[in-house]
Amino acid sequence: MSTINNPGLSVLQEIEPLLPTNTANIKDRIVSSIYQQAESVSAQVVRSKNSQYTGLEARLDNILTSR
């Protein structure tokens, strides 16, 4: 079989001996990091209802998003 050159694989092999003692902590940190990044992205792209959403924007939105 051919070997795939994967730089992430070597990193995993290096940290594998450390995992049994810290598996839960590492999983929590990974999930926490994912949520922080998701919050950051959503804060940049999602508008709140208090934004200045004009009547024209609302009508255009309704037209463009309707069936």
N, C-alpha and C positions, 0 to 999 in steps of 0.2 A: 504494500500500500504506500501511497505517497504521503509525505508529511507536509502539513500545511504550516507555513511560517506565520505564527500568530504571536506578536509581542505580548499580548495579554496573557497568553498561556504561561510564559516564563514568570510573569509576576505572580500568577496564581500558584505556581509551583513553589515559589519562594515563600509565600505567606501561608501555605497549607499547614505547616507544622504549628502555626500560631492559632489556627482557627478553633480547635476543640475547646480551648479555655475561654475564648472571647466571641463565640459565634453569635450569641444573642445580642451582645453589645454592638457588634459590627452590623448585624441586620438592622438594628434600631437606628444606627447612624446613617446607613444607606437610605432607609425609608425617610428619615428626617430630612436628609439632603434633597431627596426627590421632591418632598412636599415644599421645602423652601424655594426650590427652583420653580415649581409650579405656581406658587404664590407670586413670585417675582414676575413671571410671564403674564399671569392673569391681571396683575396690577397695571401692566403696561398696555393691555389690549381691551380690557373690559371697562365700559363706561357705567357710572352709577346713574340712578334716576335723577340726581340733582344736577347733572350736567346740562348745559344749555342746548337742549334738543328742540330746535324750532319746528313750527308747524310744517314748513316746507320739507325739512328733513324727515319728519314723520310720514308725510304723504309719499315722498320718494321711497322711503323704506317699505311702506305698505305695497306700493306698486312693484318694486323690484323683488320683494320676497313673496308675493302672492303667487298662487298657482297660475 
